Amino acid sequence: MHQDMKKTINVGVCGLGTVGAGTVQLLQNNMALIQQRTGVTIRVTRAATIDAYQHLDIDFKDLAVTDSVDDVLNDPDIDVIVELIGGDGLAKKIILEAFDKGKSVVTANKALIAKHSQEIFRSAFESSGMFGFEASVGGGIPIIRSIRDGFSGDRIESISGIMNGTANYILSSMSNDGTEFNDALKMAQEKGYAEADPTFDIEGIDTAHKVVILMELAFNAFFDFDQLYTEGITKIEPADIQLARQFGYAIKLIGQAHNSEKGIEGRVHPALVSLNNMLASVQGAFNAISVTGNFVGNTLSYGAGAGSHPTASAVAGDIIEISRRLTNLGGEATPPLSASFDRLEKVDLIPMEETESRFFLRFNTKNPDEGLAIVGEELNRKDIKIGEQQILEPGLNGEKSVAILIPAVSESKMQTALNHLNGLDALSGSIGYIRIFE
Amino acid sequence: MHQDMKKTINVGVCGLGTVGAGTVQLLQNNMALIQQRTGVTIRVTRAATIDAYQHLDIDFKDLAVTDSVDDVLNDPDIDVIVELIGGDGLAKKIILEAFDKGKSVVTANKALIAKHSQEIFRSAFESSGMFGFEASVGGGIPIIRSIRDGFSGDRIESISGIMNGTANYILSSMSNDGTEFNDALKMAQEKGYAEADPTFDIEGIDTAHKVVILMELAFNAFFDFDQLYTEGITKIEPADIQLARQFGYAIKLIGQAHNSEKGIEGRVHPALVSLNNMLASVQGAFNAISVTGNFVGNTLSYGAGAGSHPTASAVAGDIIEISRRLTNLGGEATPPLSASFDRLEKVDLIPMEETESRFFLRFNTKNPDEGLAIVGEELNRKDIKIGEQQILEPGLNGEKSVAILIPAVSESKMQTALNHLNGLDALSGSIGYIRIFE
């Protein structure tokens, strides 16, 4: 099924803050690619903001900017309204009115959805418009899609993870530098990772908003946000972090929900996480969300949890999915390979010889110093630099294994050198090589 | 948009091996949940297998089993054909014929897609049927959906990861136990993680199949499987692994593809991966795939890369998505919360007091032994067990921080005990507590 109907989708953006500006940038910069994938032209034709916008790195040629959201809502040519104002005042009015007019809505507004989910989703249900909110949880991580479409056959048993980049940034600094909470918060504010009023982030409220949204999706029910136990990270001391590490744990702000025979549990609080758990290695402003299903087992999705571009990626994904559906009624919205078959060509790869890699070389020798000298000289003759070296103690049968790291070099150059080295008597057996993953 | 048309989707499964049996089990065990989510009844009505099937843990009441795939293909009541035979002989015939008849197809067959992608996708394109192949890469990890729908607005710059559970299991054993390759392979075969003929897994061919599929999706072009540089793990020695660790690296079989100004690179070979990279901590038969986009930045998806139930989860996700579309022509296929709004109820959470957690307690004291004795006695009186203890050296201002781990206990019991402990003179300040994440 691949007939296309409408070919252009007009988007109106309410709010030109970091995410709003990022969304317009994405749709402008990646438009050729999006057209190849979807066959649809997606244009941001109107944006509403009450802040200065002239400095934004955006092409304003075909984009009318207004200070009234009503100008966007009342434009009959706009198909999709993107709400990026936040909060549950004006934002709520925009979303409900847009649905009422039969327009589709995309939002990143977790507070609004978590607190008013029944009202918002009823309004979406009663509208002919569609609703995208992937950006409300986990920034660019497509966790809403994974749960809704990927795990649609699974009974979800639990959801847990690090869902607030500010809190994780603070806990990471406290852990890495032994900083006190207040100093780590101040640093996060200076670097732009925490807002002037950080309450929602450090008290776990933002995480709780996200947990409620994921619970509603995963457990197929509505929940009362106020029933979620929510505790922040303000009482954590450096000594807690050091001691936890002695036990083999990191301290993370964890949002979690469990669906068991007893009922459904949802809570947000700091928690010790085993260093063997991948969540323990999530550093800085990143997010990671683990979902366990009765068939899929344990999964984890990791990525930037906030920020202009990652969040814009999620907003754009929703706009594109809605655009595909609006332009392809009666058929499959997304073709199996994303772009329609007739928009795909066959492309040649770069031959391996022309690629570059860093290398790890290993050889066995009775005399490591001599071996290193010989190999070093040969590599030097082939114009290949050498990096760090290590000798494995103790050796075996009077021989030692020696390893050298090689900075980035072309495959053909390295293979020529290896062929040459493998003919040398000073080394026992051939040289083992492994490329280094970047 | 929420009108439903057809209410039942009939599925025919070709191949009742581990994944085929798992898929039928999933659709039977989770059917009530899938009906709530989709409003659709999905029934496996026919299955073809040439092996014994009577022992399978499946309800055969409404399921006709045959030894001929033609019986499945020629059944006019079947909407979706699930091809789980593998290889590129009979499997290819099934898929092409199914598309030719206008049926939708779901498969886990990476070898077939990688080697014959243009033929298969042309056939899907020319058919009125839809095509799902999420299970072909990364088992239960919804990586196809993430790239196709989640990152649909991004220019994908690179894809890399651990995509073969057998090879990762072998490398993990070699790394953890110092085992030689051949012994690790034998162990993997005994435990069922490697097949009798492990060539595809250990020579990187299976990983290369998956890389090609992800490249075609991410870079929106077709590629020639034979152009991919492919090198396996058979030459890795325990000494390589030890030496790599001294440098701060693990050795993993990495499949990777890069899209740069120079062109497109794709390759599979063992590589050193920095221990700071999350890919280095992927152990055993798990998979993890990292995708970098020009807006979303770096992401990682982790989960079981193979096995009956995880792969069945991916197959079921595709069947469900196709079923939603087949039953809801003209509208949004997947409602925003997965289940239609009118199939969702409001549900109360279990109150926090009734939940259970493991706890980490920390207090400051001039005399750790006395402090531990007092706290231990108080907890014992409240019937709370205590676990491992640690003292932080050196102390501060003549005081030391002491930590105790508490096995699972109810929140109400722990809070009562904490209230009591906070009144004790022997401890300076209050007791800090952090729940332990499971």
Chai-1 contact restraints between the chains, C-beta under 6 A:
chainA,res_idxA,chainB,res_idxB,connection_type,confidence,min_distance_angstrom,max_distance_angstrom,comment,restraint_id
A,M1,B,S128,contact,1.0,0.0,6.0,A-B,restraint_1
A,L26,B,G153,contact,1.0,0.0,6.0,A-B,restraint_2
A,L26,B,F295,contact,1.0,0.0,6.0,A-B,restraint_3
A,N30,B,G153,contact,1.0,0.0,6.0,A-B,restraint_4
A,N30,B,R155,contact,1.0,0.0,6.0,A-B,restraint_5
A,L33,B,R155,contact,1.0,0.0,6.0,A-B,restraint_6
A,Q36,B,N220,contact,1.0,0.0,6.0,A-B,restraint_7
A,F121,B,L337,contact,1.0,0.0,6.0,A-B,restraint_8
A,F121,B,F341,contact,1.0,0.0,6.0,A-B,restraint_9
A,A124,B,P336,contact,1.0,0.0,6.0,A-B,restraint_10
A,F125,B,F341,contact,1.0,0.0,6.0,A-B,restraint_11
A,S128,B,M1,contact,1.0,0.0,6.0,A-B,restraint_12
A,M130,B,E332,contact,1.0,0.0,6.0,A-B,restraint_13
A,F131,B,P336,contact,1.0,0.0,6.0,A-B,restraint_14
A,G140,B,V296,contact,1.0,0.0,6.0,A-B,restraint_15
A,P142,B,S146,contact,1.0,0.0,6.0,A-B,restraint_16
A,P142,B,G150,contact,1.0,0.0,6.0,A-B,restraint_17
A,R145,B,R145,contact,1.0,0.0,6.0,A-B,restraint_18
A,R145,B,D149,contact,1.0,0.0,6.0,A-B,restraint_19
A,R145,B,G150,contact,1.0,0.0,6.0,A-B,restraint_20
A,S146,B,P142,contact,1.0,0.0,6.0,A-B,restraint_21
A,R148,B,S338,contact,1.0,0.0,6.0,A-B,restraint_22
A,D149,B,R145,contact,1.0,0.0,6.0,A-B,restraint_23
A,D149,B,E321,contact,1.0,0.0,6.0,A-B,restraint_24
A,G150,B,P142,contact,1.0,0.0,6.0,A-B,restraint_25
A,G150,B,R145,contact,1.0,0.0,6.0,A-B,restraint_26
A,G150,B,G317,contact,1.0,0.0,6.0,A-B,restraint_27
A,S152,B,G317,contact,1.0,0.0,6.0,A-B,restraint_28
A,S152,B,I320,contact,1.0,0.0,6.0,A-B,restraint_29
A,G153,B,L26,contact,1.0,0.0,6.0,A-B,restraint_30
A,G153,B,N30,contact,1.0,0.0,6.0,A-B,restraint_31
A,G153,B,S313,contact,1.0,0.0,6.0,A-B,restraint_32
A,G153,B,A316,contact,1.0,0.0,6.0,A-B,restraint_33
A,G153,B,G317,contact,1.0,0.0,6.0,A-B,restraint_34
A,G153,B,I320,contact,1.0,0.0,6.0,A-B,restraint_35
A,D154,B,S313,contact,1.0,0.0,6.0,A-B,restraint_36
A,R155,B,N30,contact,1.0,0.0,6.0,A-B,restraint_37
A,R155,B,L33,contact,1.0,0.0,6.0,A-B,restraint_38
A,E216,B,L337,contact,1.0,0.0,6.0,A-B,restraint_39
A,L217,B,L337,contact,1.0,0.0,6.0,A-B,restraint_40
A,L217,B,S338,contact,1.0,0.0,6.0,A-B,restraint_41
A,N220,B,Q36,contact,1.0,0.0,6.0,A-B,restraint_42
A,N220,B,A339,contact,1.0,0.0,6.0,A-B,restraint_43
A,A221,B,L344,contact,1.0,0.0,6.0,A-B,restraint_44
A,A221,B,E345,contact,1.0,0.0,6.0,A-B,restraint_45
A,A221,B,V347,contact,1.0,0.0,6.0,A-B,restraint_46
A,F222,B,L344,contact,1.0,0.0,6.0,A-B,restraint_47
A,F222,B,K346,contact,1.0,0.0,6.0,A-B,restraint_48
A,Q227,B,L349,contact,1.0,0.0,6.0,A-B,restraint_49
A,Y229,B,M352,contact,1.0,0.0,6.0,A-B,restraint_50
A,A239,B,L392,contact,1.0,0.0,6.0,A-B,restraint_51
A,A239,B,S401,contact,1.0,0.0,6.0,A-B,restraint_52
A,D240,B,R362,contact,1.0,0.0,6.0,A-B,restraint_53
A,D240,B,G432,contact,1.0,0.0,6.0,A-B,restraint_54
A,Q242,B,L392,contact,1.0,0.0,6.0,A-B,restraint_55
A,L243,B,Q390,contact,1.0,0.0,6.0,A-B,restraint_56
A,L243,B,L392,contact,1.0,0.0,6.0,A-B,restraint_57
A,L243,B,A403,contact,1.0,0.0,6.0,A-B,restraint_58
A,Q246,B,Q390,contact,1.0,0.0,6.0,A-B,restraint_59
A,I254,B,F437,contact,1.0,0.0,6.0,A-B,restraint_60
A,G263,B,I350,contact,1.0,0.0,6.0,A-B,restraint_61
A,I264,B,L349,contact,1.0,0.0,6.0,A-B,restraint_62
A,E265,B,I350,contact,1.0,0.0,6.0,A-B,restraint_63
A,E265,B,T355,contact,1.0,0.0,6.0,A-B,restraint_64
A,G266,B,L349,contact,1.0,0.0,6.0,A-B,restraint_65
A,H269,B,R435,contact,1.0,0.0,6.0,A-B,restraint_66
A,P270,B,I434,contact,1.0,0.0,6.0,A-B,restraint_67
A,A271,B,R435,contact,1.0,0.0,6.0,A-B,restraint_68
A,A271,B,F437,contact,1.0,0.0,6.0,A-B,restraint_69
A,L272,B,F360,contact,1.0,0.0,6.0,A-B,restraint_70
A,L272,B,I434,contact,1.0,0.0,6.0,A-B,restraint_71
A,L272,B,I436,contact,1.0,0.0,6.0,A-B,restraint_72
A,V273,B,F437,contact,1.0,0.0,6.0,A-B,restraint_73
A,F295,B,L26,contact,1.0,0.0,6.0,A-B,restraint_74
A,F295,B,H309,contact,1.0,0.0,6.0,A-B,restraint_75
A,F295,B,A312,contact,1.0,0.0,6.0,A-B,restraint_76
A,F295,B,S313,contact,1.0,0.0,6.0,A-B,restraint_77
A,V296,B,G140,contact,1.0,0.0,6.0,A-B,restraint_78
A,V296,B,P310,contact,1.0,0.0,6.0,A-B,restraint_79
A,V296,B,S313,contact,1.0,0.0,6.0,A-B,restraint_80
A,G297,B,A304,contact,1.0,0.0,6.0,A-B,restraint_81
A,G297,B,P310,contact,1.0,0.0,6.0,A-B,restraint_82
A,T299,B,G303,contact,1.0,0.0,6.0,A-B,restraint_83
A,L300,B,Y302,contact,1.0,0.0,6.0,A-B,restraint_84
A,S301,B,S301,contact,1.0,0.0,6.0,A-B,restraint_85
A,Y302,B,L300,contact,1.0,0.0,6.0,A-B,restraint_86
A,G303,B,T299,contact,1.0,0.0,6.0,A-B,restraint_87
A,A304,B,G297,contact,1.0,0.0,6.0,A-B,restraint_88
A,H309,B,F295,contact,1.0,0.0,6.0,A-B,restraint_89
A,P310,B,V296,contact,1.0,0.0,6.0,A-B,restraint_90
A,P310,B,G297,contact,1.0,0.0,6.0,A-B,restraint_91
A,A312,B,F295,contact,1.0,0.0,6.0,A-B,restraint_92
A,S313,B,G153,contact,1.0,0.0,6.0,A-B,restraint_93
A,S313,B,D154,contact,1.0,0.0,6.0,A-B,restraint_94
A,S313,B,F295,contact,1.0,0.0,6.0,A-B,restraint_95
A,S313,B,V296,contact,1.0,0.0,6.0,A-B,restraint_96
A,A316,B,G153,contact,1.0,0.0,6.0,A-B,restraint_97
A,G317,B,G150,contact,1.0,0.0,6.0,A-B,restraint_98
A,G317,B,S152,contact,1.0,0.0,6.0,A-B,restraint_99
A,G317,B,G153,contact,1.0,0.0,6.0,A-B,restraint_100
A,I320,B,S152,contact,1.0,0.0,6.0,A-B,restraint_101
A,I320,B,G153,contact,1.0,0.0,6.0,A-B,restraint_102
A,E321,B,D149,contact,1.0,0.0,6.0,A-B,restraint_103
A,L329,B,G330,contact,1.0,0.0,6.0,A-B,restraint_104
A,G330,B,L329,contact,1.0,0.0,6.0,A-B,restraint_105
A,G330,B,G330,contact,1.0,0.0,6.0,A-B,restraint_106
A,E332,B,M130,contact,1.0,0.0,6.0,A-B,restraint_107
A,P336,B,A124,contact,1.0,0.0,6.0,A-B,restraint_108
A,P336,B,F131,contact,1.0,0.0,6.0,A-B,restraint_109
A,L337,B,F121,contact,1.0,0.0,6.0,A-B,restraint_110
A,L337,B,E216,contact,1.0,0.0,6.0,A-B,restraint_111
A,L337,B,L217,contact,1.0,0.0,6.0,A-B,restraint_112
A,S338,B,R148,contact,1.0,0.0,6.0,A-B,restraint_113
A,S338,B,L217,contact,1.0,0.0,6.0,A-B,restraint_114
A,A339,B,N220,contact,1.0,0.0,6.0,A-B,restraint_115
A,F341,B,F121,contact,1.0,0.0,6.0,A-B,restraint_116
A,F341,B,F125,contact,1.0,0.0,6.0,A-B,restraint_117
A,L344,B,A221,contact,1.0,0.0,6.0,A-B,restraint_118
A,L344,B,F222,contact,1.0,0.0,6.0,A-B,restraint_119
A,E345,B,A221,contact,1.0,0.0,6.0,A-B,restraint_120
A,K346,B,F222,contact,1.0,0.0,6.0,A-B,restraint_121
A,V347,B,A221,contact,1.0,0.0,6.0,A-B,restraint_122
A,L349,B,Q227,contact,1.0,0.0,6.0,A-B,restraint_123
A,L349,B,I264,contact,1.0,0.0,6.0,A-B,restraint_124
A,L349,B,G266,contact,1.0,0.0,6.0,A-B,restraint_125
A,I350,B,G263,contact,1.0,0.0,6.0,A-B,restraint_126
A,I350,B,E265,contact,1.0,0.0,6.0,A-B,restraint_127
A,M352,B,Y229,contact,1.0,0.0,6.0,A-B,restraint_128
A,T355,B,E265,contact,1.0,0.0,6.0,A-B,restraint_129
A,F360,B,L272,contact,1.0,0.0,6.0,A-B,restraint_130
A,R362,B,D240,contact,1.0,0.0,6.0,A-B,restraint_131
A,Q390,B,L243,contact,1.0,0.0,6.0,A-B,restraint_132
A,Q390,B,Q246,contact,1.0,0.0,6.0,A-B,restraint_133
A,L392,B,A239,contact,1.0,0.0,6.0,A-B,restraint_134
A,L392,B,L243,contact,1.0,0.0,6.0,A-B,restraint_135
A,S401,B,A239,contact,1.0,0.0,6.0,A-B,restraint_136
A,A403,B,L243,contact,1.0,0.0,6.0,A-B,restraint_137
A,I434,B,P270,contact,1.0,0.0,6.0,A-B,restraint_138
A,I434,B,L272,contact,1.0,0.0,6.0,A-B,restraint_139
A,R435,B,H269,contact,1.0,0.0,6.0,A-B,restraint_140
A,R435,B,A271,contact,1.0,0.0,6.0,A-B,restraint_141
A,I436,B,L272,contact,1.0,0.0,6.0,A-B,restraint_142
A,F437,B,I254,contact,1.0,0.0,6.0,A-B,restraint_143
A,F437,B,A271,contact,1.0,0.0,6.0,A-B,restraint_144
A,F437,B,V273,contact,1.0,0.0,6.0,A-B,restraint_145
